Amino acid sequence: AEWLLRSGAVHELSPGPEPAEGFGTLRRRADAVASRCAFRNQSPCADGSYVAMLFRASSRFNHSCFPNAGAYSRDCAEVPSAAAFVPEPLCTFALEDIAKGEEVCICYLSEVDQLSP
């Protein structure tokens, strides 16, 4: 939430269908954005902690069990702790042709948690 407030991104990302004024303060809005829009790395750091990340573009994608795009972030297993994590861009890629105007959706679940045919 601190980064959202410092960077001004709290005004760019939507925490959900509520109107912006419905959160009362920018701090409450930043907390809502952080809790609803952050990506958690799927592997823990060496100390067992998990990194949560927000991305100006990728945090806007909706979930689909049948996504047309995928995303990749580096493994955190070799990072000693979440505090030592140095953020990198989230790599997002198309899994199929995406028509102009079509919604880009990714799967929020880890590969292990996804349903298999």
N, C-alpha and C positions, 0 to 999 in steps of 0.2 A: 504494500500500500504506500510505503514511503516513496518508492520510485515513481509511482503514478502521480503523486502530489508534486514531487520535485520537477519531473519532466513535463508536466501538463497533460500527460496522456490520460489522466482521469476524465478529461473532457472528450477524448476521442473514442474510448471503448465503452460499450453499453453493458451494464450489469444485468440487463433483462428488460422486460416489457414495462416496468414502472417508469413514470416520468422522472426526469432528472431531479426535479424539486422534491420528489417523494422521499428522498434520502435525508433531507434536513441539512446535512453538512457535507462539504467535500470529503472530509475524512470518512464518513459513513459510506459515501458513494465509492471511494477508493477501496475500502474494505470489501464492499459487495463485488466490485470488479475483480479484485484479487481472488476472492473465494470462488467466483463463478467462471472466470475466464482463464485462469492459470493452467498451464500444462505441468504435470508432475513427471519428472523423469522416471522411467519405468524400472530403473535399476538403482539401488541405494549407493550412496558414497561408502567409502571404506569403513566409516564409523557407524553406518546404519541409517544415517539421515538421508532425506530425499530433497532434491532441488525442485523448487517450483519456479516456472518461468512464464513471463507474459511477452507476447509479440504483437506489435502494432497491427500487422496484417493477419497472421495465422490465428491469433486469438479470436478472430471474427468468424472463423469457419464453424459451421454447424456439424453435428454428428450424423453419421449414417451407418447402419449395419452393412450397407452395400455402397461404400464410398466411391467417388470418382477421382479422388486424390489421396495421396499418402503423405506422411511427414516423418522426418528422421531427425533425431538429436543424438549427440554423442553419448556413449555409455559413461556413467559416473563411477563405475567400480574402482577406478584408479585414482579418483579424487579423494583426498583424505576426509573432507567434510563439506557440507553445504556452504559454509562460510568461505571455504577456499575455492569454490567453483567459479570459473571465469566463463561468463555466458558467451555463447556462439549463436549465430543465426540458426533458426529452425529451417531445415531444408524441406520444402514442400514440392511435390511433383504430381503430375497427372498420371492416373492409372489407366485412363481411357481418353478418347477425344472428348473435350468439353466445349460445347457450343457457346457462342457469344450470348451472354445473358443468363446462361444456366448457372444454378447455384453450385459452388464448389463445396463439397462435403468430405470430411475426413472421419476416420473411425477413432473415437476417443479411447478405446480399449486397448490394452496390451495384446500382443499376438496370442498369448496364452489364454486370455479371457474372451477372445472372439469365438463365435459359434463356427463350427466347421460343417460343411455339407455332408 
